[in-house]
Amino acid sequence: MESAVVNLLSALRPEEKAGMVRGTGWQLLRLRPGYYMGSILAVPRLGIPSINMQDAGQGFRTTLPIQVGQVTAWPSMLAVSATWDADLTGAVARGIGEEFRAKGANVRQLESHRRPAACHIACHMRQPAI
């Protein structure tokens, strides 16, 4: 596995590596139509698919006026976890995943903070012990 990763990295051109770190789709703090909150272009010649990350604490974030009214407002994940109902939690997670997939996103971007003191409600979505 490690040698496959080394081979893949050595096959990437410098501009492709930079694009994976920088991403694309933003212009002067505005997301261009057709891109996601975190878009990384595919490298078809190496079989690397695009990454289309979208975020939102309670569903797919609307970034364009045309999307308003076309997304689900899911309950707070903190409230869902407080039910202690694994079946309900699984159903909500599947529903969110299906909606993101239907809208072209292939990665659900989670909130991340560098300090525990800065953690807010969206952080609890990735903490299964709650």
C-alpha positions as CSV (number, residue, x, y, z in Angstrom):
1,M,0.0,0.0,0.0
2,E,2.7,2.5,0.9
3,S,4.6,1.9,-2.4
4,A,1.3,2.4,-4.3
5,V,0.9,5.8,-2.6
6,V,4.5,6.8,-3.2
7,N,4.1,5.8,-6.9
8,L,0.9,7.8,-7.2
9,L,2.4,10.9,-5.6
10,S,5.4,10.7,-7.8
11,A,3.1,10.5,-10.9
12,L,1.2,13.7,-10.0
13,R,2.4,16.8,-11.7
14,P,3.2,19.8,-9.4
15,E,0.1,21.7,-10.5
16,E,-2.1,18.7,-9.7
17,K,-0.6,18.4,-6.2
18,A,-1.1,22.1,-5.7
19,G,-4.7,21.8,-6.8
20,M,-5.4,19.1,-4.3
21,V,-4.1,21.3,-1.5
22,R,-5.7,24.5,-2.7
23,G,-8.9,23.3,-4.2
24,T,-10.9,25.3,-6.8
25,G,-14.2,27.0,-7.3
26,W,-13.8,30.2,-5.2
27,Q,-13.4,33.6,-6.7
28,L,-13.1,36.7,-4.4
29,L,-14.8,34.9,-1.5
30,R,-17.7,33.7,-3.6
31,L,-18.3,30.2,-4.7
32,R,-18.7,29.9,-8.4
33,P,-21.8,28.0,-9.8
34,G,-21.2,24.3,-10.3
35,Y,-18.6,24.0,-7.4
36,Y,-18.9,22.8,-3.9
37,M,-17.7,24.3,-0.6
38,G,-14.6,22.2,-1.1
39,S,-13.9,21.2,-4.7
40,I,-10.8,19.3,-5.8
41,L,-10.6,18.4,-9.5
42,A,-10.2,14.9,-10.7
43,V,-7.0,13.6,-12.2
44,P,-8.5,11.1,-14.8
45,R,-5.1,10.0,-16.2
46,L,-4.3,8.5,-12.8
47,G,-7.9,7.4,-11.9
48,I,-8.3,9.9,-9.2
49,P,-11.9,11.1,-8.9
50,S,-13.0,14.6,-8.0
51,I,-13.8,15.5,-4.4
52,N,-17.0,17.5,-3.9
53,M,-17.2,18.4,-0.3
54,Q,-20.3,20.2,1.1
55,D,-21.0,21.2,4.6
56,A,-23.8,22.2,6.9
57,G,-24.7,21.3,10.4
58,Q,-28.2,20.3,9.6
59,G,-28.2,19.5,5.9
60,F,-26.8,20.5,2.5
61,R,-25.7,24.1,2.6
62,T,-27.5,26.2,-0.1
63,T,-24.9,28.2,-1.9
64,L,-26.9,29.4,-4.9
65,P,-30.4,31.0,-4.9
66,I,-31.7,28.2,-7.2
67,Q,-31.0,25.6,-4.4
68,V,-33.3,27.4,-1.8
69,G,-36.3,25.2,-1.2
70,Q,-34.5,22.1,-2.5
71,V,-32.8,20.9,0.6
72,T,-33.9,19.2,3.8
73,A,-33.5,21.0,7.2
74,W,-32.5,18.0,9.3
75,P,-32.7,18.1,13.1
76,S,-29.7,19.0,15.1
77,M,-27.4,16.0,15.4
78,L,-27.0,16.8,19.1
79,A,-30.8,16.3,19.5
80,V,-30.7,13.1,17.4
81,S,-27.9,11.7,19.6
82,A,-29.8,12.6,22.7
83,T,-32.5,10.1,21.8
84,W,-30.1,7.2,22.2
85,D,-31.9,5.6,19.3
86,A,-29.4,3.9,17.0
87,D,-32.1,3.1,14.4
88,L,-33.2,6.8,14.2
89,T,-29.6,8.0,14.1
90,G,-28.9,5.6,11.3
91,A,-32.0,6.6,9.3
92,V,-31.1,10.3,9.6
93,A,-27.5,9.6,8.6
94,R,-28.7,7.6,5.5
95,G,-31.1,10.3,4.6
96,I,-28.4,13.0,4.8
97,G,-26.0,10.8,2.8
98,E,-28.7,10.2,0.1
99,E,-29.4,13.9,-0.2
100,F,-25.8,14.8,-0.5
101,R,-25.1,12.1,-3.1
102,A,-28.2,13.2,-5.1
103,K,-26.8,16.7,-5.2
104,G,-23.4,15.6,-6.4
105,A,-21.5,15.9,-3.2
106,N,-19.3,12.8,-2.4
107,V,-17.8,14.0,0.9
108,R,-19.7,15.5,3.9
109,Q,-17.4,18.2,5.2
110,L,-17.4,18.2,9.0
111,E,-16.8,21.1,11.2
112,S,-13.4,21.1,12.8
113,H,-11.8,23.2,15.4
114,R,-8.3,23.5,16.7
115,R,-9.3,24.0,20.3
116,P,-11.9,22.0,22.3
117,A,-13.1,25.2,23.9
118,A,-14.2,26.4,20.4
119,C,-16.4,23.3,19.8
120,H,-20.0,24.1,19.0
121,I,-23.1,22.0,18.2
122,A,-21.9,20.9,14.7
123,C,-18.9,19.3,16.3
124,H,-21.0,16.7,18.1
125,M,-22.1,15.1,14.8
126,R,-18.8,13.2,14.7
127,Q,-18.6,12.2,18.3
128,P,-20.4,8.8,18.5
129,A,-20.0,8.5,22.3
130,I,-22.4,11.4,23.0
